Amino acid sequence: MTILNAEERTRSDLAHLIHPLYHPNDHQSPHIWVEGHGAIIKDMNGKEVIDGLSGLWNVNVGHGRRELAEAAMQQMSTLAFTSNYTGSSNLPAIELAERLSELTYPSINTFFFTSGGAESSESAFKTARFYWKTQGKPDKVKVISRKLAYHGVTLAAMSATGMSIYWPMFEPRVPNFLHIESPYPYYFQGGDANTSQGVAAANLLEEAILREGPDTVAAFIAEPIQGAGGVIIPQDDYFGRIREICDKYDVLFISDEVITGFGRTGKWFGLEHWGVQPDIIQFAKGITSGYIPLGGIGVSDKIHAAINTVAPEKRWMHAFTYSGHPTSCAVALANIKIIEDEGLVQRAAEMGTYLLDRLRTLENLDVVGEVRGKGLIAAVEVVEDKAAHKEFPASAKVGPRIYKEMLDRGLFTRVRGDVICIAPPLITPADQLDRIVSIIGEAIPAALQA
Ligand SMILES: Cc1ncc(COP(=O)(O)O)c(C=O)c1O
């Protein structure tokens, strides 16, 4: 049967598809996207909107890049897939790993590939536990993360994720995962004349490690900028103190760069803003600009040495069918070439400043508590009471109403609570960034009047 229009497609979708974070009530009139070019996407009814979140924080080089399609076609017609299990390798995976050793932190030189972010979280947690077992510390198994963190939704990743809305219908969570407060500068209460807010927020990690016992803690995981939690940018001295604490108590520091990697923040990787290096990095999304699934982890030389020197019967027994997928790796190489050739990391820094300056004009609205951003990732925090930093009650549904008003005006992005998240493609032209700001400026008052 040929299905002709959007209404019939929607009926078919409702009958046969389960979507991420699904409830059919929210899916009665979905946008069925059919085309994308640059920072613009178009639905089946011909409506065009600005893709204000780069898909899901991932389409860094923008939509419709033929170079990436050609890289996939070239690799698929040469060798689409071969296993990368021990004893086998392939040329794009080797080249990509070498390239990443040049692009990521000096501490990170060796890589394992996955198909996405959650698999990368799982790989990082298992590698941290593996490492401590090789060091004769088998009880170091706990993972500490932060409230409002998002690390994916497979069981262990969900347990590290600090947004409790993801838990209830899938509990019990995996044991040995715990959360400390986010450093969220707009809300964080802490610090005094002797201790800055950032150091006070980081010290919560030390308190948690001491409470749990350092001999039980394998790793601390953090996104350099908490993305899905509401684009939370930590205080400038936060991660330096985190690194000190991890070193002091022999806790591995995992940097989850699934969103902050590959230029999003105006640096190749997020922790570069604060001169800190992790023991494990995890990435996905922007490595292929979302054109094909790929993620992975990179490990420090000491972890690599542990993997290399363990007895064969204690090997790093971790794997995915699609680890080191040749086509995904070929697309990643082509994507990295675009980012380099077009200077997109620098562009994200420059246009990020441009966007932030303009977004700051929205602080004149009496419900905009804070505008924040770094590179081309930004947020507008909408609150009921600016002086008291007090949120609207969730029942007021301010965020969802703003979302609808933005979409009606041609901006597609996400809200977390009443925080409007913005992360357009790194190629977004200035006039479209201006349009993002003017749409948000109209949508907020319209939503509050509605
Ligand atoms: C920081 C971070 N980690 C992990 C993930 C999970 O990635 P995936 O959805 O590919 O499993 C995400 C997804 O948004 C993310 O933002």
The ligand as a MOL file (V3000), in Angstrom:
LIG
                    3D

  0  0  0     0  0            999 V3000
M  V30 BEGIN CTAB
M  V30 COUNTS 16 16 0 0 0
M  V30 BEGIN ATOM
M  V30 1 C 26.7240 13.7470 27.6400 0
M  V30 2 C 26.0010 12.5880 27.0470 0
M  V30 3 N 26.4180 11.3500 27.3070 0
M  V30 4 C 25.8080 10.2720 26.7890 0
M  V30 5 C 24.7180 10.4180 25.9700 0
M  V30 6 C 24.0280 9.2050 25.4330 0
M  V30 7 O 24.2410 9.0900 24.0740 0
M  V30 8 P 23.3280 8.1050 23.1880 0
M  V30 9 O 21.9730 8.7270 23.1360 0
M  V30 10 O 24.0560 8.0900 21.8700 0
M  V30 11 O 23.3290 6.7850 23.8600 0
M  V30 12 C 24.2530 11.6890 25.6570 0
M  V30 13 C 23.0850 11.8830 24.7720 0
M  V30 14 O 22.5180 12.9490 24.6790 0
M  V30 15 C 24.8970 12.8090 26.2160 0
M  V30 16 O 24.4720 14.0590 25.9850 0
M  V30 END ATOM
M  V30 BEGIN BOND
M  V30 1 1 1 2
M  V30 2 1 2 3
M  V30 3 2 2 15
M  V30 4 2 3 4
M  V30 5 1 4 5
M  V30 6 1 5 6
M  V30 7 2 5 12
M  V30 8 1 6 7
M  V30 9 1 7 8
M  V30 10 2 8 9
M  V30 11 1 8 10
M  V30 12 1 8 11
M  V30 13 1 12 13
M  V30 14 1 12 15
M  V30 15 2 13 14
M  V30 16 1 15 16
M  V30 END BOND
M  V30 END CTAB
M  END
